[in-house]
Amino acid sequence: MSKTKIGFALTGSFCTFKQVFSIIQLLVDSGYEIQPILSYPAAREDTRFYESAQVWQTLERITQNKPFSTLPEVEPIGPKKLLDAYIIAPMTGASMGKMAHGIFDTPALLGAKSHLRNSRPVLVAPSTNDGLSTAAENIGKILAMRNVYIVPFGQDDPANKPRSVVADFSKIPEALAAALAGAQMQPILLGSLKNEGK
C-alpha cells in the first residue's frame, strides 16, 4: 500500500515556520510522504526567524525531498496526478488575495491550481495581520471554493493586533484527514490563539 502523498507549501509568514516544521515532522512520522513547496519569498528571503538556507535544509532533512520552488517544478502536479492532497501553511494574506481572485503566479499557488484540476483537496492555513479587515473577504471567497478546506483559525493577539488571525497549526493533521474524506473540520472559528513567533 503506497503512502499518501501530500504537497506542503509554505508562503511568507515566517514567524510561523517553526510551528509548521513541527507539523511536517509529525505528518512524516505518521506515514505521509511530503513534497515541500516554497513561494518565492519563502525560498529566497533571509529573516530574523530563519535564513533561506536553513529553511531549505530543514525541509530536506525532515521530508527527504528537495523543495519545489519554481513554476515548471509544480506545473506537472495536476497532469501527472502526483499528490493526494495539497496544504498551504502558512498562507499569507497576499496569497489568499491572489487565490481568491484566480491569480496563480507563485509556486505555492500554481501547485494548488494544478492539483485542483483533479478534484483533490487543498487545505489552507491562514496567517495574516489583516484577517479581520482587508483579507476577510478573501477568506470568505476561499471558503466557498470547491475542494478547498481551511484549517480552523482565531485571533493570535486581540489586544495588540485586533485584526490579525492565524490558523491553529496543531489541527493540520486532523483537518487534513477531514479534507481527504471530503469534509471541512469544524468549528472553523476559534477563540484567541497564542502565536509564539510574533
Salt bridges, closest charged atoms under 4 A:
ASP105 OD1 - LYS98 NZ 2.96
GLU137 OE2 - LYS141 NZ 3.34
ASP156 OD2 - LYS161 NZ 3.56
ASP156 OD2 - LYS198 NZ 3.51
